[in-house]
Structures are given as structure tokens and as C-alpha cells.
Amino acid sequence: MKYFELINKCLTELSYKQVNNFADLIKNDHKKIKNIMNLINTEVCRSDKWNFLLRKKTLILPKDTCELENTIPGRFASVLIDETPYKYFEDFEKFFTKNQPPYTYSTFNNKLLFPSFGETKNIEIAYYTENNAKDEELQEKISLENADDSSLIPDPYAEPILVYGTCLRHKANPQHVKFSYWLSMYNDALANLRSKEFVCMNATPTVKLLRE
């Protein structure tokens, strides 16, 4: 569902008047709803290792080179060289003296550090993207900005998670007549997303919706 549609659904849930055009979202409550929805979207996307955020990229490490610019836009999930997994090693100084443990990589000043090889290597990196949204042309982006943008959270889970989560955060009052309903719908949608995204029960993530 598009960003503009989600906002109008929030307005309806909050008993506010819907707007006909995205440009009409100029009131303080409109701005607050837009900001909160982006916070909810980011919090859910960042909360765990969701499959829908997994991406893959190949980097080329020239021979006799041990440093590369870190062009990976997100959190590393796995690093493979010659189909062998490499683990992250925090002590980057060991790479400068070539005393790092075998099959490891590190980072320093936005550089990726690897062992030096006598031939060019392909580095296969799986990662969880830092992006949380996409535009009308499916180009990924950090946040929801334009009317036709949509969340990276898969349909049909995005709508209840973002709409009810936004309403909860906007009112932030357990005594509100709809608060329990919004919380129930949000939790149900999140539980359904977990069941779809995580095959193994031991891998089930938890997401906490914090009140302001």
C-alpha cells in the first residue's frame, strides 16, 4: 500500500478528516503522523534479520590488495571468498601487521580489510539493506517521502503494522477507546509477519513498540 493511502487510513482511524491530495498534508497532526509512520517502519525493519531485507552483492578484490571501500549499504549477514565463509574480526590492527586469524575480515574508516591474495578474488556478501522503503519505480530508499512510496515490509502486513502502530504512537494513551484494538491488530500483523519470515521457531524475532 502506498504512503499516501496509509496516511489516509490513519486519519480515518484517528477520526480525522481524510485529504484528497498528498500536498494537503500540512497540519501539525499530518506532519506528526508522517514522522511517526517512518519511525515505526524503520523500527520494525531494523528490529531483526528479516528475510525481506536480505540482499547480495559481489565485490572484486584485486590481487595483492587487502583494502576495499565499504560500498555495502547495510548490515553484513555473510561473507564468502572461494565459497569459504569469512568471519568478522574486531581487531583491525592485526590486518595491518598481517597477523589476523585465518578466514577473517575487518573494517577501518569505512574500509573493508581482507587477507591479501596472489590473484583477484570475488567476494560474495549477503547483507540486510539499510533501506526501509521503495519508490514507485521500486528503487529502494531510506524513508517514506512521496505519495507513491511504499514500505519494504511485505504486503499485507505493512498496512496493519504501519497504520495501527502509528495510531498507537500518535495517541500514546492506553485509556483511549481504540487503544486496545490498535494494539491487538498491530501485534497480530507482526505475529503473522514473523510466521512468514522465519521458518525456524528458534529464529523468531521480537519487536517492542515503545510509547513516547
ABEGO torsion letter per residue (X at the ends): XBAAAAAAAAAAAAGBBBBABAAABABAAAAAAAAAAAAAAAAAAAABBBAAABBBBBBBBBBGBABBBBABBEBBABBBBGGBBBBBBABAAAAAAGABBBGBBBBBGGBBBBBBBABBBBBBBBBBBABABBBAAGBBBABBABAABBBABBOAAAAAAAAAAAAAAAAGBAABAAAAAAAAAAAAAAAAAAAAABABAAABBBBBBBBX
